[in-house]
């Protein structure tokens, strides 16, 4: 099982081959967001299959598939929820030896281009961003989830607590499964590198 999804592009850059391939399974993904290390957990080994083809010169195209079962938290009670994803991968790439870390930039066509400087390319951040963009913003472990007590944090799915009758329950936004008025911003790995925040939920 791979600790990091790396693809070796040296032969492709030397034009000694026109395709590079990597496949394997991941039980998690770690990536850098700002200065902090973030981890995506998977409920079971997640298979990936990736090809990179030369487009001539320093330009390439990545395509493939990734099928993680992402572990997310229930928006009301924070229990683990398994979210299966079937992701199709595809992005333009460009080799730039001056790039110290992979990053995304927008091409004239409007498409994102993955710029990299190390021929041994770690795809962790790319796969992490693709996973986050493909995942729902929030999930519930059960549509009837009662959430947590706002005073003591007791899981109300396991029964009432001493505060249940005294504390009014916040109105629940049934579309998102989160208390009305609550907001949070989710930033993907490459969005962080570009300094862009995704819109708030």
C-alpha positions in Angstrom: 0.0 0.0 0.0 1.4 3.4 -1.0 2.2 6.0 1.7 2.3 8.7 -0.9 1.0 8.6 -4.5 4.1 9.4 -6.5 4.6 9.3 -10.2 8.1 9.3 -11.8 8.2 11.6 -14.9 11.9 11.7 -15.6 11.7 9.4 -18.7 8.7 11.4 -20.0 10.7 14.7 -19.6 13.7 13.2 -21.4 11.4 12.1 -24.3 12.5 8.5 -23.9 8.9 7.5 -23.4 5.5 9.2 -24.1 3.6 7.9 -21.1 4.1 7.3 -17.4 1.8 5.2 -15.2 1.2 4.7 -11.5 -1.5 2.8 -9.5 -2.0 1.6 -6.0 -4.1 2.0 -2.9 -4.2 4.6 -0.1 -5.6 4.3 3.4 -5.2 8.1 3.9 -3.9 11.2 2.3 -1.7 13.8 4.0 -1.1 17.3 2.5 0.1 20.7 3.5 -2.5 23.5 3.8 -0.6 26.7 4.7 1.9 25.6 7.3 -0.3 22.8 8.7 -0.4 19.2 7.8 -4.0 17.9 7.1 -5.2 14.3 6.8 -8.0 12.8 4.9 -9.1 9.4 6.3 -10.5 6.6 4.2 -12.7 3.8 5.5 -10.9 1.2 3.3 -8.0 1.1 0.9 -8.7 3.6 -1.9 -7.5 2.5 -5.3 -6.1 5.0 -7.8 -4.9 4.5 -11.4 -3.1 7.4 -13.1 -1.6 7.9 -16.6 0.4 11.0 -17.7 0.9 11.5 -21.4 3.3 13.9 -23.1 1.9 16.8 -25.1 5.3 17.8 -26.3 8.0 19.9 -24.7 7.3 20.5 -21.0 3.5 20.0 -21.2 1.6 16.8 -20.3 -1.9 15.6 -19.5 -2.8 13.6 -16.4 -5.9 11.3 -16.4 -7.1 8.4 -14.4 -9.5 7.4 -11.5 -9.6 7.5 -7.7 -12.2 5.7 -5.6 -11.9 6.7 -1.9 -14.5 6.0 0.8 -13.9 9.3 2.7 -14.6 9.4 6.4 -16.4 12.6 7.3 -18.1 13.8 10.5 -21.8 14.0 10.9 -22.8 17.7 10.8 -24.9 17.4 14.0 -23.3 14.8 16.3 -19.8 14.4 14.8 -20.0 10.6 14.4 -18.0 9.2 11.6 -19.8 8.9 8.3 -18.5 6.9 5.3 -18.9 8.7 2.0 -17.9 6.6 -1.1 -16.6 8.6 -4.1 -15.9 7.6 -7.7 -13.6 10.4 -9.0 -12.4 10.9 -12.6 -9.1 12.6 -12.8 -7.9 15.0 -15.5 -5.6 18.0 -15.6 -3.1 19.7 -17.8 0.5 19.7 -16.4 3.6 21.8 -17.1 7.2 21.1 -15.9 9.0 24.2 -14.5 12.3 23.4 -12.7 11.9 26.7 -10.8 8.8 25.4 -9.0 9.8 24.2 -5.5 6.3 22.8 -4.8 3.4 21.8 -7.1 0.8 24.5 -7.6 -2.1 25.3 -9.9 -2.3 28.2 -12.2 -4.9 29.2 -14.7 -4.1 28.8 -18.4 -5.2 31.2 -21.1 -8.0 28.7 -22.0 -9.3 29.1 -18.4 -8.2 25.5 -17.5 -6.1 24.8 -14.4 -2.6 23.7 -15.0 -0.6 21.7 -12.5 2.9 23.2 -12.4 5.6 21.0 -10.9 9.4 21.1 -10.6 10.4 17.7 -9.2 10.2 14.8 -11.8 9.3 12.6 -8.8 5.9 14.2 -8.5 3.9 13.7 -5.2 0.2 13.8 -6.2 -1.1 14.0 -2.6 -2.3 17.6 -2.8 -3.9 17.1 -6.2 -5.8 14.0 -5.1 -6.8 15.6 -1.8 -8.2 18.7 -3.6 -10.1 16.4 -6.1 -11.5 14.4 -3.2 -12.6 17.5 -1.3 -14.2 19.1 -4.3 -16.1 15.8 -5.1 -17.3 15.3 -1.5 -20.5 16.8 -0.1 -20.0 19.9 2.1 -21.8 18.2 5.0 -23.3 14.8 5.8 -25.6 13.2 8.4 -25.1 9.8 9.9 -28.9 9.6 10.0 -31.6 11.9 8.7 -33.2 11.9 12.2 -29.9 12.7 14.0 -30.7 14.7 17.1 -27.2 16.3 17.4 -25.4 17.3 20.6 -26.6 19.1 23.7 -25.5 22.7 23.4 -24.6 22.9 27.0 -22.7 19.6 27.9 -22.1 18.1 24.4 -24.0 14.9 25.2 -25.0 12.9 22.1 -28.8 13.2 22.2 -29.1 10.2 19.9 -28.2 8.1 23.0 -31.0 9.6 25.1 -31.8 13.0 26.7 -29.5 14.7 29.2 -30.4 16.9 32.2 -30.4 20.1 29.9 -32.7 18.7 27.2 -35.9 20.2 28.6 -34.3 23.5 29.6 -32.3 24.5 26.5 -34.2 25.3 23.2 -32.9 23.4 20.3 -31.6 25.5 17.4 -33.5 25.3 14.2 -31.9 22.8 11.9 -31.3 23.6 8.2 -32.5 20.3 6.7 -30.7 20.9 3.4 -27.3 21.1 5.0 -27.8 19.4 8.3 -26.2 22.2 10.3 -27.7 24.8 12.7 -29.0 27.8 11.0 -26.6 30.7 11.0 -23.6 28.6 11.4 -20.9 28.9 8.8 -17.5 27.5 8.0 -15.1 27.8 5.1 -13.4 24.9 3.6 -10.2 25.5 1.7 -8.6 22.9 -0.6 -4.9 22.3 -0.7 -4.2 24.1 -4.0 -6.7 26.8 -3.2 -4.5 27.5 -0.1 -1.4 27.6 -2.3 -3.1 30.1 -4.6 -4.4 32.1 -1.6 -8.0 31.5 -2.6 -10.8 30.6 -0.1 -13.8 28.7 -1.3 -17.1 30.4 -0.6 -18.6 29.8 2.8 -21.3 27.2 3.0 
